Amino acid sequence: MGAAKWSIGLYLLAFLGVFAWAAWADPGLGGFLAALREPWGLVVTLDFVFGCLLLAWIIYFLEGSAAAALPWVIALFIIGNIVGAIYLLTRLDRVRQRLAAAP
């Protein structure tokens, strides 16, 4: 799991850097809203939503209840995959246990 933690941590740091740069460069979200008007901008946004839905199911599976998963899922859809990376970093042992117990 050491390699997974390093990979996810590196992704998290890189993404936080790009996220901070975009927030500083375009605080009014004008570029994002313009991108949504383009076909590929919509595709990328829907891809993000689909990825969040998949990760939401994984979070629900690992947490074992909707009440425990809901705060993570809400944050995931509001903030983005930064939350998913933090979740995975904090739950890698639980992921390993669940995968080992799967038939």
KAWO-V877563 format. One record per residue. RES is the residue in one small letter. PSI is psi as a letter, one per 30 degrees, with the letter a starting at -180 (* if undefined). Layout:
res->RES psi->PSI
res->RES psi->PSI
//
This chain:
res->m psi->f
res->g psi->e
res->a psi->e
res->a psi->e
res->k psi->e
res->w psi->e
res->s psi->e
res->i psi->e
res->g psi->e
res->l psi->e
res->y psi->e
res->l psi->e
res->l psi->e
res->a psi->e
res->f psi->e
res->l psi->e
res->g psi->e
res->v psi->e
res->f psi->e
res->a psi->e
res->w psi->e
res->a psi->e
res->a psi->e
res->w psi->e
res->a psi->e
res->d psi->i
res->p psi->f
res->g psi->g
res->l psi->g
res->g psi->e
res->g psi->e
res->f psi->e
res->l psi->e
res->a psi->e
res->a psi->e
res->l psi->f
res->r psi->f
res->e psi->k
res->p psi->e
res->w psi->f
res->g psi->e
res->l psi->e
res->v psi->e
res->v psi->e
res->t psi->e
res->l psi->e
res->d psi->e
res->f psi->e
res->v psi->e
res->f psi->e
res->g psi->e
res->c psi->e
res->l psi->e
res->l psi->e
res->l psi->e
res->a psi->e
res->w psi->e
res->i psi->e
res->i psi->e
res->y psi->e
res->f psi->e
res->l psi->e
res->e psi->e
res->g psi->f
res->s psi->l
res->a psi->e
res->a psi->e
res->a psi->e
res->a psi->f
res->l psi->e
res->p psi->e
res->w psi->e
res->v psi->e
res->i psi->e
res->a psi->e
res->l psi->e
res->f psi->f
res->i psi->e
res->i psi->e
res->g psi->a
res->n psi->f
res->i psi->e
res->v psi->e
res->g psi->e
res->a psi->e
res->i psi->e
res->y psi->e
res->l psi->e
res->l psi->e
res->t psi->f
res->r psi->g
res->l psi->e
res->d psi->e
res->r psi->e
res->v psi->e
res->r psi->e
res->q psi->e
res->r psi->e
res->l psi->e
res->a psi->e
res->a psi->f
res->a psi->k
res->p psi->*
//
